[in-house]
Amino acid sequence: ETHRRRSLDRRERERARACEKTSERVTDDEPPKEGSMTMTDPDTALAAIRAAGDDFQSLYEAIKNAAFLDATPGDHRQQLRAAKAKLKKIHLEAKKKAEEDAKKGIMRKNYDVDKYWPQLKDSWESLRWRLKAMPGGATKKPDAFYELYGFFKQATEGDNTEEQPVWAESGGLDFEGRSRWEAWNKTKGMASEVAKKKFVAIYFEMDPKANLYNDNRIKE
């Protein structure tokens, strides 16, 4: 057990150092390397930054490709610098989380999205989700269900353009419909690939005891 914990600690420290080096390269205004994608349209570059959401690697790549914006004063440059500050914040939070996980013996993974997404996208909703009683005889599922729903809809349909539901057919408040709508709306602007990545991570890392009557998830 001691050997296993030391191994986990070492791997978490190595991952945190790699993440830190990547963050430093961007925040220190490193120019894009030769052979990387060249972008010249400010709106396209900033759209890619917005689509990256809070996914570290996607945001890093988007910022690197938008480095040309730093040469011209104005709103575009301010948005680029705000994105760099966001990247640094994400890195610091990830580093802190990695250190906390290492102390608890938890190992976060980078999942093979291309492998797991086709397996999970048609089966996740039929898991044995726990139900919580709401006023008027309505029920709600755990938060993890709605997180998965939001990322699933963003990955498959893009931004939420539906009207927010209020009333259920029974006449009471539509807790289920509103929870689904809000979860999807939170992902607005996120790229499909980023949404898939987050979906897969939540699926495997959610607490089965808190969310499911019995753990019938697809195994890694």
N, C-alpha and C positions, 0 to 999 in steps of 0.2 A: 504493500500500500504506500509506504514511504517513497519507494522507487517510482511508483506511478505518479504520485503527486509532484515529485521533483521533475519528472519528464514533462508533465503538464505545465508547470511553472516555466520551464525552459522554453517550451514551444510558444507560450503566450508572450514571454519577453521578446523572443525573436520576431514574432508577428507584430508586436507593438513597435519594435525598432524599425522594421521594414516600412510600416505605416508612417512613422515619423519622418523617415528619409524622404518618402514620397511627398509628404506634406511640405517639408522644407524646400524641396525643389521647386514647387509651385509658388509658395509664398515668397520665395527669394527671387521671383521673376525670371526663372530659367526660360530661355527661348526654346521653342519646339525643336526637337531633334530632327536632323536631316532624314527625310523619308516619312515623317509623320504627316497626317492630313493637313493641308493648308486651307484655311478658310479666310475669306475676305469680306463677307457680308455681316455687318454687325447684328442685324435682327436674327439671322440664322444662328450665329454664334451664341447669342443670349438665349434664344429659344432652347438650344441644346443644354445650356446651363440650367434653365428652369426645369427641363425634362429630366435632368439627373436627380432632382429631388435631394434627399439626404444620403444617397448612396455614394460612399467615399470614392470608389474607383471611377464610377461614371462621371462624378463631378470633377475629379482630377483631370480626366481626359478632356472634358468640355472646357475647363479653364485653360488647359494647355493649348487647345486649338483656338482659343479666343485671345491669346496673348497679344495679338496685333492691336487690340483695342486700347492697350495701355499707352500707345504712342500718341494718342490724340486726346487732349482734355475734353471733358464734357460728360454727359449723362451715361454714355456707354462705358466709359472708363470707370465711372463711379460704381456702376453695376458689376463690372468685372472685379473691382477691388472688394466690393461687398461679398461677392462669391468666394473670393480668396479667404476673407475673414470667416465665412461660414465653413469652408473646408478645414481651416485650422481648428475651429470649435468642434467640428465633427471628430477630427483626429484626437483632440484632447479628451473628449467624452469616451471615444472608443478605447483609448489607452487606459483611462480610469476603469472602464467596464472590464477590460481584459485583466487588469490587476485584481479586481474584485472576484472575477470568475476563477482566476488561478488559485486564489486563497480558498475558494469553495470546492476546487477540483472540477470545475465545469470547463469543458472544452467546446468553444464555438467552432462551427465548420463553414467552409465555403462549399455549398452544395452544387452538384452538377445539374444546373437548371434544365439543360437540354435533355437530360436523362429522366428527371423526375416530373417536370411539368406535364408531359403527355400522360403520365400515369395518374397524376393527382387531379387534374382539371375536371374530370368527369365523375370523380368519386368522393371528393372532400365534403360535399354538402350532405351526403347520405350517412356520414359518420353518426355514431350514437351520442348526439349532443345533449348535454344537460339542459333542462328548461327551468326558468325562473317565473313564478307566478307574478302577474301584474294586475293592477286594478281592472275591474270589469270582466274578470275571467280570462284576460289575455295572457300570453306567455312570451318570454324573451329567451334567447340563447345567450351563452357567455360572450364576452367581448371579443375573444379570439375568433369566433365565428364571423362576426361583422368585419373584423380586420381582414380576414381571408376573403370575404365577399368583396370588400372595397378594392383590394389588389387584383382579385380575379376579374372584376368588371373593367377595371382600368386596363388590364392586360389584354382583354378580349374585345372591348368596345371603345376604349378611349375615355375622354372626359364625360362626366355626367351632364346630360342635357335634359333630364326628366324633371318634372315639377315635384316639389317635396310633398309627400303624402301627409295628411293630417288625420283623417277619419277612416276607421276600418269599416267593413261592410256591416259589422255588428252594431255600429253606431258609436262605439267608444273610440278612444285615441288609438291610432295605428302605431303602436310601439315597434312592431316588427318592421313595418315599411319605413318608418322614420329612421330606425337604426341602420337599416341597409342603405338608405339614401345618404345619410350623413357619412357613413364609412366610405362610400364611393366618392362622395364630393370632396373628402379630405385628400384624395389622391390626384386631384385635378392638376393637369400639366405634366404628370409623371410619365416617362417613357415606358412603353410596353415591357421592354426587357428588364427594366428596373423593378416594375410591379411584379413580374414573374419571379424575380430573385427574392423579393421580400415575401411573396406568397409561400414559396418553397421553404424558406427559413422558418416562418411562423408555424407552418404545418408540422415540421419535425421538432421544433423547440418548445411548443406550447406545453403547458402542464396537463397531462392527460387526466389526472384525478380531478382537477378543478373544472375541466371542460367537457369530459366525456363520461357517460355511464360505464362504458367499458372501452378499452383502447383497441379499436379495430382499424387503426391507421395502417397504410401500406408501410412496410418496414424498409429501412435503408439497405 
